[in-house]
Structure formats: structure tokens, C-alpha cells
């Protein structure tokens, strides 16, 4: 069957940086003080698209090109391309198909888009890893996660507008004889709050109605307790450790959703760990949604916190809510 390993990862972000000061002043003019909110979320600055020609597809392309270059591979080497996004530039053709053309992929390539919202890239890597285990003809797979979220936020919404950043990540998976790679995963779904986050808020079939305004199309975020996923996250990590004969001491890094620093701290407390194993980049990148765990992962590789052979947890949470938890040996 072989082992499914992470050959290379990379990320891309726009050059334009927006600091907290802009959002503090913006909402202060509306009589809203969001300073404490930004502290809890762990924000300092974020990269925001300010080029009309940049979008989720172009960012994903740049992340993919970087990953391929660093892996010394070409688009034609990829047997599968998966594009995960909740803000796809197109619904048809698939963004994966467009990426295939841009990367000059071969005919014998599987191309597919996926959307599990902010859990999308963790889910896509997990699903692709399992598919590769079942299909020995797949040697290399490219998984891209990219969201252009800032353009879809209402500027008077203090939860979404100052929270999101724009970025993309790419991961190349490889079938290998190495004794490492994908180990196990779990999903936990609780759909009771499935309408708390909606986009397009009015529903896709309604966006052309004459009485629909842009504000009614953009993300509608109904405030809710964002820590509801923490207990399930802790329980699923403990279950994966137990059934694979590991302990928290064996885990070198936790690459989690960068949505909320507070959630990461609560998961850390629930596992009885200190913060050095938890990689946080949300202060620099903002919340980049689907790509965020893999931006954290690659930053950990770059700064030496993650090395070959290390056990790594990936975890994220998608609107509604659904959490995938995945265990890999890098």
C-alpha cells in the first residue's frame, strides 16, 4: 500500500499589510471598541488583497508553484490536484481544472474542488491521503487551500471584517516507502448551529434579485460561543493518540485553526501542555481560513520547530460546525 507522506508545503500571501490600528479606528468611528476582541483572537496585522487581479485561484497558483519548485517537481508530475476553498473564484469549471491548465498538468490527472469551509484543507489532505492509500496508481497529489475572505466581509461587522486575512497554502503528497506519513484521522460534526455563518447570506439563488443589496450577499455571522469545539477537539486528539499507541509527549507540533488564539490556549490546557508545541501565526496573517493550519505547519518547518520524523496534529473547524483532526508523521 505504501505510505502517504508530505513531500513539500508552501504558502503565499499578498504584499499589502493592514494593522490593527486601521480596524480600531474604523470601528471607533461607529462607536464600537474592538480592542479586547482583537486581543482574544490574537490579531496584530494581516495580509489583505488590494489588487483587482488577485483572488483565491491566483493565490492558490502561486502557493502551488512555490511548492512544486521547492520539491523539484513539475505540474505534469501530479496525478491528482485538489483545490479546497469556501471562496472559489469559479464554481465551474473547477478551480482544480484551471490550476491544472496553469501548471501544464498531464491528461491522466484527477482534478477536483472541495469545500468544508474553514476545515477544508485539513479535510482535503485527509481525504486525498486516504484515496492515495486505496489507489496505488497515484504517486503525487497536489492539495491547495485558498480563501479570499476579506472581499466578502461587511465592513460594519466587527467579527469578520477585522479578523480575516487572505492567503493560500499548498501541500504535495507523495507515495513513499518511508516509515512515516499519514497515520489516522477523526471527524466530529454538530450541526445544531448550522445557520450561524452563512454565505452568500441571501442564498446563491437570490443574488440576482433586484431588491438584494451587496450587504445581503456578504458573509452573515450570527455571534455564538466560539469555544464550543474545544472539548471535542481535545477528546478526538486523545482518542487518536490512544488508538495509535502514542502520548502527547510524542507529538512535536500542533498545527491548528488560527481562528482564535483563545481556542488554541484552551485546547493546550485541555491536553495539559505548554505552548511551545502550538504554532501560532494568526497574529501575522490574520485568519486565513482553510489554509491556516498548513501555513502554521510550513512556518514550523521553516523555523526548525518541525523536523522530519516528527509527529504532528492538524486540526480545524468548519462553519456549522465540523472538525477534522488528523495525525501525520512528517
C-alpha positions in Angstrom: 0.0 0.0 0.0 2.9 2.4 0.8 2.9 5.4 3.0 1.5 8.8 2.1 3.9 11.5 3.1 4.2 15.3 2.9 6.9 15.9 0.3 6.6 19.7 0.4 4.4 22.5 1.6 4.4 26.2 0.8 2.2 29.3 1.3 1.5 32.6 -0.4 0.1 35.9 0.9 -0.5 39.3 -0.7 2.0 42.0 0.0 -0.4 44.5 1.4 -0.4 44.6 5.3 -3.1 46.1 7.4 -2.5 46.6 11.1 -5.0 46.6 14.0 -4.9 50.4 14.1 -6.9 50.7 10.9 -9.7 48.5 12.3 -9.7 50.0 15.8 -10.2 53.5 14.2 -12.7 52.2 11.7 -15.0 50.7 14.4 -14.3 53.5 16.9 -16.0 55.8 14.3 -19.1 53.6 14.7 -18.9 53.7 18.5 -17.5 50.2 18.8 -14.5 49.3 20.8 -13.0 46.0 19.4 -9.6 46.2 21.2 -10.4 43.3 23.6 -11.9 41.2 20.8 -8.7 41.5 18.7 -6.6 40.6 21.8 -8.7 37.4 22.4 -8.5 36.4 18.7 -4.7 37.1 18.8 -4.6 39.6 16.0 -1.9 42.1 15.2 -1.8 42.5 11.5 -3.0 40.6 8.4 -2.3 40.4 4.7 -5.1 41.7 2.6 -5.7 41.5 -1.2 -5.6 45.0 -2.7 -5.0 44.0 -6.4 -8.1 43.6 -8.5 -6.5 40.8 -10.4 -5.7 38.7 -7.3 -8.2 36.1 -5.9 -8.3 32.7 -4.4 -7.3 31.0 -7.6 -4.3 33.2 -8.3 -3.1 32.9 -4.7 -3.5 29.2 -4.9 -1.5 29.1 -8.1 1.4 31.0 -6.5 1.4 28.7 -3.5 1.4 25.6 -5.8 4.2 26.9 -8.0 6.3 27.5 -4.9 5.7 24.1 -3.5 6.5 22.4 -6.9 9.7 24.5 -7.3 10.9 23.6 -3.8 10.1 19.9 -4.4 11.9 19.9 -7.8 8.7 18.7 -9.4 6.5 19.9 -12.3 2.8 20.2 -12.8 2.9 17.2 -15.2 4.2 15.1 -12.3 0.9 15.5 -10.4 -1.5 12.6 -10.6 -4.2 14.4 -8.6 -5.0 18.1 -7.9 -7.4 19.0 -5.1 -8.4 22.6 -4.6 -10.1 23.5 -1.3 -11.9 26.8 -0.9 -15.0 28.4 0.5 -14.5 31.4 -1.7 -13.8 29.8 -5.1 -13.3 32.2 -7.9 -15.4 29.9 -10.1 -17.9 27.2 -9.5 -17.4 25.8 -13.0 -15.1 24.9 -14.3 -13.5 23.7 -11.1 -10.6 25.7 -9.8 -8.5 22.5 -9.8 -9.1 22.2 -13.5 -8.0 25.7 -14.1 -4.9 25.1 -11.9 -4.2 22.0 -13.9 -4.1 24.1 -17.1 -2.0 26.8 -15.5 0.5 24.2 -14.2 0.5 22.3 -17.5 -0.7 19.1 -16.0 -0.9 15.8 -17.8 -4.1 14.2 -19.2 -4.0 11.4 -16.6 -4.7 13.7 -13.7 -7.7 13.7 -11.3 -8.9 17.3 -10.6 -11.5 18.1 -8.0 -12.6 21.1 -5.9 -13.7 20.6 -2.3 -15.4 22.8 0.3 -15.5 22.0 4.0 -15.3 25.7 4.8 -12.5 26.6 7.2 -11.9 22.9 7.8 -11.4 22.4 4.0 -7.7 22.0 3.6 -7.3 19.6 6.6 -10.2 17.6 5.2 -8.8 17.7 1.6 -5.4 16.5 2.7 -7.0 13.8 4.8 -9.3 12.6 2.0 -6.6 12.7 -0.6 -4.3 10.7 1.7 -6.9 8.1 2.2 -7.6 8.0 -1.6 -4.0 7.6 -2.3 -3.8 4.6 0.1 -6.6 3.0 -1.9 -5.3 3.8 -5.4 -1.7 2.7 -5.9 -1.5 4.5 -9.3 -1.4 7.9 -7.6 2.2 8.8 -6.8 2.0 12.6 -6.3 -1.0 14.7 -5.3 -1.2 18.5 -5.0 -3.6 19.9 -2.4 -4.2 23.6 -2.5 -6.2 25.6 0.1 -7.0 29.2 -0.7 -9.5 31.8 0.5 -10.0 35.4 -0.4 -12.3 36.2 2.5 -11.8 39.9 3.1 -13.8 40.9 0.0 -16.8 39.1 1.3 -17.0 40.8 4.7 -19.4 43.5 5.6 -17.3 46.5 6.7 -19.6 47.2 9.7 -19.2 43.6 11.1 -16.7 43.7 13.9 -16.3 39.9 13.9 -15.4 39.2 10.3 -14.0 42.4 8.9 -11.0 42.8 11.3 -10.5 39.1 11.7 -9.8 37.7 8.2 -6.6 37.8 6.2 -6.1 36.5 2.7 -3.6 33.7 1.8 -3.1 30.3 0.2 -1.2 27.1 1.1 -0.2 24.1 -1.0 0.9 20.6 0.0 2.4 17.9 -2.2 1.7 14.4 -1.0 3.9 11.5 -2.2 3.6 7.8 -2.1 6.7 6.6 -0.3 8.4 3.6 1.2 9.4 5.7 4.2 8.0 4.7 7.5 6.2 8.0 8.0 3.3 10.0 6.7 -0.5 9.8 7.2 -1.4 7.9 10.3 -5.1 8.4 11.3 -8.0 10.9 11.5 -11.3 11.6 13.1 -14.3 13.8 12.2 -16.8 15.3 14.7 -19.9 17.0 13.4 -22.5 19.0 15.3 -25.0 20.7 13.0 -27.1 22.5 15.6 -25.5 25.8 14.8 -25.5 25.2 11.0 -27.0 28.7 10.2 -24.7 30.8 12.4 -22.4 31.6 9.5 -24.0 31.9 6.0 -22.5 32.9 2.6 -24.0 34.1 0.4 -26.2 35.3 3.2 -29.2 35.5 1.0 -28.6 32.2 -0.7 -27.0 31.8 -4.1 -30.3 31.6 -6.0 -31.3 35.0 -4.7 -28.2 37.1 -5.5 -29.7 38.5 -8.8 -32.9 39.7 -7.3 -33.3 43.5 -7.8 -34.1 44.0 -4.1 -30.9 42.3 -2.9 -28.1 44.6 -1.7 -24.4 43.7 -1.6 -24.6 43.7 2.2 -27.3 40.9 2.0 -24.9 38.8 -0.1 -21.8 39.1 2.0 -21.0 36.9 5.0 -23.6 36.9 7.7 -22.1 36.0 11.1 -24.5 35.4 14.0 -22.5 35.6 17.2 -22.1 32.3 19.0 -19.7 30.7 21.6 -16.6 30.1 19.5 -15.2 27.7 22.2 -17.9 25.1 21.6 -15.5 23.0 19.5 -12.7 22.8 22.1 -13.9 19.8 24.2 -14.5 17.8 21.0 -11.0 18.7 19.7 -9.3 17.6 23.0 -11.3 14.4 23.0 -10.5 13.5 19.4 -6.8 14.2 19.8 -6.8 12.0 22.9 -8.6 9.2 21.1 -6.2 9.3 18.1 -3.3 9.1 20.5 -4.7 6.2 22.3 -5.6 4.1 19.3 -2.2 4.7 17.8 -0.1 3.9 20.9 1.1 7.5 21.3 1.0 10.1 24.1 1.2 13.9 24.0 4.9 13.6 24.7 5.3 12.0 21.2 3.7 15.0 19.4 6.2 17.7 18.3 3.7 20.2 16.9 0.1 21.1 16.9 -0.9 23.0 13.7 -4.4 24.1 14.4 -7.0 26.5 13.1 -5.7 30.1 13.5 -9.2 31.4 14.0 -8.8 32.1 17.7 -5.8 32.3 19.9 -8.1 31.6 22.9 -9.3 28.3 21.4 -5.7 27.2 20.9 -4.9 28.1 24.5 -8.0 26.1 25.7 -7.0 23.1 23.7 -3.5 23.4 25.1 -4.9 23.5 28.6 -7.2 20.5 27.9 -4.2 18.4 26.9 -2.2 19.6 29.8 0.6 21.0 27.6 2.7 24.2 27.5 2.5 26.5 24.5 5.9 25.7 22.8 4.3 22.9 20.7 1.5 25.0 19.4 2.4 27.1 16.4 0.5 30.4 16.1 0.8 32.6 13.1 -2.6 34.4 13.3 -1.0 37.5 14.8 0.9 38.0 11.5 -1.5 36.5 8.9 -4.9 37.2 10.4 -7.4 34.3 10.0 -6.7 32.8 6.5 -9.5 30.2 6.9 -8.9 26.9 5.1 -5.1 27.4 4.7 -4.3 28.4 8.2 -3.2 25.0 9.8 -0.8 24.5 6.9 0.6 28.0 7.0 1.3 27.2 10.6 2.9 23.9 9.6 5.2 25.3 7.0 6.2 28.1 9.3 7.1 25.5 11.8 9.2 23.7 9.2 11.0 26.9 8.2 11.9 27.9 11.8 13.0 24.4 12.7 10.2 23.6 15.1 9.0 20.7 12.9 11.6 18.2 11.6 11.4 15.0 9.5 10.1 12.2 11.6 8.1 14.4 14.0 4.5 13.6 14.8 2.2 16.5 14.0 -1.5 17.1 14.7 -3.6 19.0 12.2 -7.0 20.3 13.3 -9.5 22.8 12.1 -13.2 23.7 12.4 -15.7 24.5 9.7 -18.8 26.5 9.9 -21.8 24.7 11.2 -19.8 23.0 12.8 -17.4 20.2 11.7 -14.0 19.4 13.0 -11.4 17.1 11.3 -8.4 16.0 13.4 -5.5 14.4 11.5 -2.3 12.8 12.7 0.7 12.8 10.5 4.4 11.8 10.9 6.4 14.3 8.9 
